[in-house]
Amino acid sequence: MGVDSPDHARELAIQRLKMKQDFKGILAGGLLAVIVAVVIWALGEGGYFWPMWVMLGAAIGIVTQGWKAYGPSNRITEDDVQREMARG
């Protein structure tokens, strides 16, 4: 059941589009959090640049969701199965 069938292609495309929408939301939210943290830091006394921890957390979420949305797919297609069968 790990092989993608042509009937399953539409569902997979919808999932991929949803992941891309989620990425855009996480990107916007992460950037907003970073901007707010830097503004708060700048309005304070400065000193230790603690917003870097907010940036790190946002970057982890953005990279993770970006990889899911735009990274390579690891699904097994029928072509993959046929190629492996031809190898013998």
Protein Blocks (a to p, Z undefined) as FASTA:
>chain_A
ZZccfklmmmmmmmmmmmmmmmmmmmmmmmmmmmmmmmmmmmmnnmadfklmmmmmmmmm
mmmmmmmmmmccfbdcfklmmmmmmnZZ
